[in-house]
Amino acid sequence: MVSPSSDGSPGPVVPTPVKIVVAGGFGAGKTTMVASVSEIVPLSTEEVMTQASDGIDDLTGVERKTTTTVALDFGRITISPHTVLYLFGTPGQDRFWFMWDELARGAIGTVVLVDTRRLDTSFAAIDFFERRKIPFIVAVNRFDDADEYDEDEIRRALAIAPGVPVMFFDARERESSKLALIRLVRYAMDRLPAAEPALP
């Protein structure tokens, strides 16, 4: 949007704020992605895991993980002079899923992170956004110790609808994370209903 200045000439561009959710299973890389791509110091609610979580949080495949998000991650990135993305990372554990509805409210779409070492942790996130008809893409986070799978294998394993984009990326790398966000924005915009024709 361009605001006119006092002399009638175009003023500075005021970018449109866009809300994006970064979701996925416990340990999939949500906090890492928000931190890698944010142009501001990200807000993180990570806490050190204690013995209180023993028997509650499933650490299978992520045994070295020592912290967990207990509320949300928040970051911001400007992807063009006209668009600023506000990123909200969800907590991954089952006991914090009550917060997902609030975090998803008003979002144009979601990046669902997938860890191929723990594919089963991705089903709940995919189901959540499918049921609410919120556009999402599947971003497979490349962990160093994970087995390699191609797109068709991922799509079949997670029963992803044919039109949903699947991509591979590295949550630790800013450009890789930025490409995932751009892919989501384009996908979400393509799904917006066509504008109604103006009445005469």
Salt bridges, closest charged atoms under 4 A:
GLU39 OE2 - ARG76 NE 3.06
GLU46 OE2 - LYS65 NZ 3.96
ASP57 OD1 - ARG95 NH1 2.48
ASP101 OD1 - ARG132 NE 2.83
GLU102 OE1 - ARG105 NH1 2.46
ASP115 OD2 - ARG117 NH2 2.88
ASP127 OD2 - ARG131 NE 2.76
ASP144 OD1 - ARG172 NH2 3.41
ASP145 OD2 - ARG64 NH2 3.89
ASP145 OD1 - ARG117 NH1 3.03
GLU148 OE1 - ARG142 NH1 3.06
GLU151 OE2 - ARG155 NH2 2.89
ASP170 OD2 - ARG172 NH2 2.77
